[in-house]
Amino acid sequence: MLVRIVVSLVLFSFLSACSEGFVRFPVTKEQQHRKTEDVTIIRLDDSNIDTFSRPAKGYVTSSLPVGKSSDYHIGSGDLLDVVVFDHPELMLPVTQTGGADSGYYVQADGTFFFPFIGQVDASGRTAEDVRAELAKRLVEFIPDPQLIVRVAAFNSQRVVVAGEVKAPNSQTVSLVPISLITAINAAGGFTEDADLRAVSVQRGGRVHTIDVAGFLNAGIEQNNPILRAGDVVTVPRRRAQEAYLLGQIRKPATVDLSIEQITLTQALTRQGGLSEERADARGVFVFRSINNKMTVFQLETSSPTGLLLGTRFLLEPGDVVYVLRSPLSKWNDVISALLPTVNATRAAQVVSQN
């Protein structure tokens, strides 16, 4: 009698623990209809699958002005070439530092010295502005002076490209406009770990985040702005954006969605597919939080049609894919776990009978 009581208590406690440990989720439409209101259940089929075939997070348009090609503004360190026609005596054969280039260096105070008229303020002005001032001041010495002014060497203004590029560097700003993509390419291009969707441009004390993938993949021109002098471009390292595969899958694991878009069928296949002996093909669920509310997608994979639908369902970061156990597997698990207890009980019975 005592043995029976012990066996009964063991069986009861075990079955109670098993029932609490099993994942119970409504599989049929009738069961789902009775589900609590705080969970939305969506059965995936041909009528709604296209809704989930596109990434939930679309490309973001940058708020940074695109900019355009503009006149170069002279700065300290630039070399200016000034040509006064019919007056070769005003030409400089060598630079003031003995270099090979000919011209007038803009000093630290933003000025340069020109014969006859003395110091000329050039900082922050265009070449045309400087030409107009020279022409006006040379009139006292040369009747109707004809001259041109150009920047012979661009030394004062640069942009910096850092982070996940192959050759971080600083690049000279010149008359040729530098777009964001051009600057990144000049720095060797992106590394394999680069996050193209969160490139930052620091300008004027503000940091602007730019979704470069939006330009490369969707042609959003706003996401390839013209850089200005002093801009600092930083390409961040890509962070893992994971979805989780659990339950009756041959190799439960996490999948990184930051590298490529992955469908539900791809994710399951890469992990060896469902455990055929244990999985309930009706119970492939994807748990997703939408607006702080749980939404559960159900995909039946008992037929090839279900797997084909899964090739059109894109996983999102934070998704939890769970494959239920079949009822038969649950029963078999219980029996297998009970066998040692049953055998021990039989041994105890034999002992008591003796």
C-alpha positions as CSV (number, residue, x, y, z in Angstrom):
1,M,0.0,0.0,0.0
2,L,2.8,2.3,0.9
3,V,4.5,1.7,-2.4
4,R,1.3,2.6,-4.3
5,I,1.1,5.8,-2.4
6,V,4.7,6.7,-3.2
7,V,4.2,5.8,-6.9
8,S,1.0,7.9,-7.1
9,L,2.7,10.9,-5.6
10,V,5.7,10.7,-8.0
11,L,3.4,10.3,-11.0
12,F,1.2,13.2,-10.0
13,S,4.1,15.6,-9.3
14,F,5.8,14.6,-12.5
15,L,2.7,15.0,-14.7
16,S,2.0,18.4,-13.1
17,A,5.5,19.6,-13.8
18,C,5.3,18.3,-17.4
19,S,2.0,20.0,-18.0
20,E,3.4,23.3,-16.7
21,G,6.5,23.0,-18.8
22,F,4.7,22.3,-22.1
23,V,4.1,25.3,-24.4
24,R,0.4,25.4,-24.9
25,F,-0.7,27.6,-27.8
26,P,-3.9,27.6,-29.9
27,V,-3.3,25.9,-33.2
28,T,-6.8,25.8,-34.7
29,K,-8.9,28.8,-35.7
30,E,-11.5,27.9,-33.1
31,Q,-8.9,27.9,-30.3
32,Q,-7.4,31.1,-31.5
33,H,-10.7,32.8,-31.6
34,R,-11.0,32.3,-27.8
35,K,-7.5,33.6,-27.2
36,T,-7.1,36.6,-24.9
37,E,-7.3,40.1,-26.3
38,D,-3.8,41.1,-25.5
39,V,-2.3,38.9,-28.2
40,T,-3.0,39.3,-32.0
41,I,-2.8,36.1,-34.0
42,I,-2.3,36.2,-37.7
43,R,-2.4,33.0,-39.8
44,L,-0.1,33.4,-42.8
45,D,-1.7,32.6,-46.2
46,D,-1.7,33.8,-49.8
47,S,-4.1,36.6,-48.9
48,N,-1.8,38.4,-46.4
49,I,1.8,37.1,-47.0
50,D,2.8,40.0,-49.3
51,T,2.2,42.4,-46.3
52,F,5.2,40.8,-44.6
53,S,7.5,40.5,-47.6
54,R,9.0,43.9,-47.1
55,P,11.2,45.1,-44.2
56,A,9.2,46.9,-41.5
57,K,11.9,49.5,-41.2
58,G,12.1,51.3,-44.5
59,Y,14.9,53.6,-45.6
60,V,15.1,56.9,-43.8
61,T,15.6,60.1,-45.7
62,S,18.3,62.3,-44.3
63,S,17.6,65.8,-42.9
64,L,21.0,67.1,-43.9
65,P,20.8,69.5,-46.9
66,V,22.0,67.9,-50.1
67,G,24.0,70.9,-51.0
68,K,25.4,71.7,-54.5
69,S,28.6,72.7,-56.2
70,S,29.5,76.2,-54.9
71,D,32.4,78.6,-55.3
72,Y,35.5,77.7,-53.2
73,H,36.2,80.1,-50.3
74,I,39.9,80.7,-49.8
75,G,41.6,80.0,-46.5
76,S,45.0,80.2,-44.8
77,G,47.6,78.0,-46.5
78,D,46.0,78.1,-50.0
79,L,48.3,79.0,-52.9
80,L,46.9,81.7,-55.3
81,D,48.0,82.1,-58.9
82,V,47.5,85.7,-60.1
83,V,48.1,86.6,-63.7
84,V,48.1,90.2,-64.9
85,F,48.1,90.3,-68.6
86,D,50.9,92.3,-70.3
87,H,52.7,92.6,-67.0
88,P,55.0,89.6,-66.6
89,E,57.0,91.4,-63.8
90,L,54.1,90.6,-61.5
91,M,54.5,86.9,-62.0
92,L,56.3,84.9,-59.3
93,P,58.7,82.3,-60.7
94,V,58.8,80.3,-57.4
95,T,56.7,80.0,-54.3
96,Q,57.6,81.9,-51.1
97,T,58.7,78.6,-49.6
98,G,60.9,77.6,-52.5
99,G,58.6,75.0,-53.9
100,A,58.0,74.1,-57.5
101,D,54.6,75.8,-57.6
102,S,54.3,79.4,-58.4
103,G,51.9,81.7,-56.6
104,Y,51.0,83.6,-53.5
105,Y,50.4,81.8,-50.2
106,V,47.6,83.0,-48.0
107,Q,49.2,83.6,-44.6
108,A,47.8,82.7,-41.2
109,D,46.0,86.0,-40.9
110,G,44.2,85.3,-44.2
111,T,46.1,87.9,-46.2
112,F,48.8,87.7,-49.0
113,F,51.1,90.4,-50.3
114,F,50.8,91.6,-53.8
115,P,53.2,94.1,-55.5
116,F,52.3,97.7,-55.6
117,I,49.2,97.4,-53.5
118,G,50.4,95.5,-50.4
119,Q,48.3,93.2,-48.2
120,V,45.2,91.7,-49.7
121,D,42.5,90.1,-47.5
122,A,41.6,86.7,-49.1
123,S,40.3,84.5,-46.3
124,G,36.7,83.5,-46.7
125,R,36.4,85.0,-50.1
126,T,36.1,83.5,-53.6
127,A,38.8,83.8,-56.3
128,E,36.5,86.2,-58.2
129,D,36.1,88.4,-55.1
130,V,39.9,88.6,-54.8
131,R,40.2,89.3,-58.6
132,A,37.8,92.2,-58.4
133,E,39.6,93.8,-55.4
134,L,43.0,93.5,-57.2
135,A,41.6,95.0,-60.3
136,K,40.2,97.9,-58.4
137,R,43.4,98.7,-56.4
138,L,45.7,98.2,-59.4
139,V,44.0,100.9,-61.4
140,E,46.2,103.5,-59.6
141,F,49.3,101.8,-61.2
142,I,48.1,100.0,-64.3
143,P,45.4,101.5,-66.6
144,D,42.5,99.1,-67.1
145,P,44.2,96.1,-65.6
146,Q,43.2,92.7,-66.9
147,L,43.9,89.8,-64.6
148,I,42.7,86.4,-63.5
149,V,43.0,84.8,-60.0
150,R,42.8,81.1,-59.4
151,V,43.6,78.7,-56.5
152,A,46.7,76.8,-57.5
153,A,46.9,74.6,-54.4
154,F,44.0,73.8,-52.1
155,N,45.5,73.4,-48.6
156,S,43.1,75.1,-46.1
157,Q,40.0,73.0,-46.1
158,R,39.5,69.3,-45.5
159,V,37.0,66.6,-44.6
160,V,37.7,63.6,-42.4
161,V,36.4,60.1,-43.0
162,A,36.8,57.7,-40.1
163,G,35.4,54.5,-38.6
164,E,34.6,51.3,-40.6
165,V,36.3,52.3,-43.9
166,K,39.4,50.5,-45.3
167,A,41.7,53.5,-45.3
168,P,40.5,56.3,-42.9
169,N,41.9,59.7,-44.1
170,S,41.4,63.4,-44.5
171,Q,40.6,64.7,-48.0
172,T,41.2,68.1,-49.5
173,V,38.2,70.2,-50.4
174,S,38.6,71.9,-53.8
175,L,36.4,73.2,-56.6
176,V,35.3,69.7,-57.4
177,P,32.4,68.9,-55.0
178,I,32.8,65.9,-52.7
179,S,29.7,63.8,-52.1
180,L,29.4,61.5,-49.1
181,I,29.8,58.3,-51.3
182,T,32.8,59.9,-53.1
183,A,34.5,60.6,-49.8
184,I,33.9,57.0,-48.5
185,N,35.2,55.5,-51.8
186,A,38.3,57.7,-51.5
187,A,38.8,56.2,-48.0
188,G,38.9,52.7,-49.5
189,G,35.1,52.0,-49.2
190,F,33.2,50.3,-46.5
191,T,34.6,47.4,-44.4
192,E,32.6,44.2,-44.0
193,D,31.6,45.3,-40.5
194,A,30.3,48.7,-41.6
195,D,26.7,49.8,-40.8
196,L,25.6,51.6,-44.0
197,R,22.3,52.7,-42.3
198,A,23.8,54.8,-39.6
199,V,26.7,56.8,-41.1
200,S,27.1,60.1,-39.3
201,V,28.2,63.5,-40.6
202,Q,29.3,66.0,-37.9
203,R,28.8,69.6,-39.1
204,G,28.7,72.8,-37.2
205,G,28.4,71.2,-33.8
206,R,25.5,68.9,-34.9
207,V,25.6,65.2,-35.8
208,H,23.4,64.0,-38.7
209,T,22.7,60.3,-39.2
210,I,22.5,59.3,-42.8
211,D,21.0,56.0,-44.2
212,V,23.5,55.5,-47.0
213,A,21.8,52.2,-47.9
214,G,18.8,54.3,-48.9
215,F,20.9,55.9,-51.6
216,L,22.7,52.8,-52.8
217,N,19.6,50.5,-52.8
218,A,16.7,52.9,-53.3
219,G,18.3,55.9,-55.0
220,I,17.3,58.5,-52.3
221,E,19.5,61.4,-53.5
222,Q,19.0,63.2,-50.1
223,N,21.2,60.4,-48.6
224,N,24.3,61.4,-50.6
225,P,24.9,65.0,-49.6
226,I,27.7,67.2,-50.8
227,L,30.3,67.5,-48.0
228,R,31.5,70.9,-46.7
229,A,34.9,71.9,-45.3
230,G,35.3,70.7,-41.7
231,D,32.8,67.8,-42.0
232,V,33.7,64.7,-40.1
233,V,32.2,61.5,-41.5
234,T,32.1,58.4,-39.2
235,V,31.0,55.0,-40.4
236,P,30.0,52.9,-37.3
237,R,30.5,49.2,-36.8
238,R,27.4,47.2,-37.5
239,R,25.6,45.8,-34.5
240,A,24.1,42.4,-34.5
241,Q,20.3,42.5,-35.0
242,E,19.1,39.0,-34.0
243,A,16.1,36.8,-34.3
244,Y,15.8,33.7,-32.2
245,L,14.9,30.2,-33.3
246,L,13.7,28.0,-30.5
247,G,11.7,24.8,-29.9
248,Q,11.7,21.8,-32.1
249,I,14.3,22.9,-34.6
250,R,17.3,20.6,-35.3
251,K,19.8,23.4,-34.3
252,P,18.1,26.1,-32.3
253,A,20.2,29.3,-32.6
254,T,20.1,33.1,-33.2
255,V,20.3,34.5,-36.7
256,D,21.9,37.9,-37.5
257,L,19.7,40.1,-39.7
258,S,22.1,43.0,-39.9
259,I,24.0,41.4,-42.8
260,E,21.2,40.4,-45.0
261,Q,17.4,40.0,-45.1
262,I,16.4,36.5,-44.1
263,T,13.0,34.8,-44.6
264,L,11.4,32.4,-42.2
265,T,12.0,29.4,-44.4
266,Q,15.6,30.4,-44.9
267,A,16.2,30.6,-41.2
268,L,14.6,27.3,-40.5
269,T,16.5,25.6,-43.4
270,R,19.9,27.0,-42.3
271,Q,19.4,25.4,-38.9
272,G,18.6,22.0,-40.3
273,G,14.8,22.4,-40.5
274,L,12.2,21.1,-38.1
275,S,12.8,18.1,-35.9
276,E,10.6,15.6,-37.9
277,E,10.1,13.2,-35.0
278,R,9.1,15.9,-32.5
279,A,7.8,19.0,-34.3
280,D,4.2,19.9,-34.9
281,A,4.2,21.2,-38.5
282,R,1.0,23.2,-37.7
283,G,2.8,25.0,-34.9
284,V,5.5,27.2,-36.5
285,F,5.0,30.5,-34.7
286,V,6.8,33.9,-35.0
287,F,6.4,36.2,-31.9
288,R,6.8,39.9,-32.7
289,S,6.2,43.0,-30.6
290,I,4.4,45.7,-32.6
291,N,3.6,48.9,-30.8
292,N,4.3,47.3,-27.5
293,K,1.7,44.6,-28.2
294,M,2.4,41.0,-29.0
295,T,1.6,39.7,-32.4
296,V,1.9,36.0,-33.3
297,F,2.2,34.7,-36.8
298,Q,1.3,31.1,-37.5
299,L,2.7,29.2,-40.5
300,E,1.7,25.6,-41.3
301,T,4.6,23.8,-42.9
302,S,2.8,20.4,-43.2
303,S,2.7,20.9,-47.0
304,P,5.1,22.5,-49.5
305,T,2.7,25.4,-49.8
306,G,3.5,26.5,-46.2
307,L,7.3,26.4,-46.9
308,L,6.8,28.5,-50.0
309,L,4.8,31.1,-48.0
310,G,7.7,31.2,-45.6
311,T,10.1,32.2,-48.3
312,R,8.1,35.5,-48.5
313,F,7.9,36.2,-44.8
314,L,10.9,38.4,-43.7
315,L,12.1,38.1,-40.2
316,E,12.6,41.3,-38.1
317,P,15.2,42.0,-35.3
318,G,13.8,40.7,-32.0
319,D,11.5,38.1,-33.6
320,V,11.2,34.8,-31.7
321,V,10.5,31.8,-33.9
322,Y,9.1,28.9,-31.9
323,V,8.2,25.4,-33.2
324,L,5.8,23.4,-31.0
325,R,6.2,19.8,-30.1
326,S,3.7,17.3,-31.6
327,P,1.2,15.8,-29.1
328,L,2.7,12.3,-29.7
329,S,6.2,13.6,-28.8
330,K,4.8,15.1,-25.6
331,W,3.3,11.7,-24.7
332,N,6.5,9.8,-25.6
333,D,8.5,12.3,-23.5
334,V,6.3,11.6,-20.5
335,I,6.5,7.8,-20.9
336,S,10.3,7.9,-21.4
337,A,10.8,10.1,-18.3
338,L,8.5,7.8,-16.2
339,L,10.2,4.6,-17.1
340,P,13.0,4.9,-14.5
341,T,10.4,5.6,-11.8
342,V,8.2,2.7,-12.9
343,N,11.2,0.4,-12.9
344,A,12.2,1.5,-9.5
345,T,8.7,1.0,-8.3
346,R,8.7,-2.5,-9.6
347,A,11.9,-3.3,-7.8
348,A,10.4,-1.9,-4.6
349,Q,7.4,-4.1,-5.1
350,V,9.5,-7.1,-5.5
351,V,11.4,-6.3,-2.4
352,S,8.2,-5.8,-0.4
353,Q,6.8,-9.1,-1.6
354,N,9.8,-10.9,-0.5
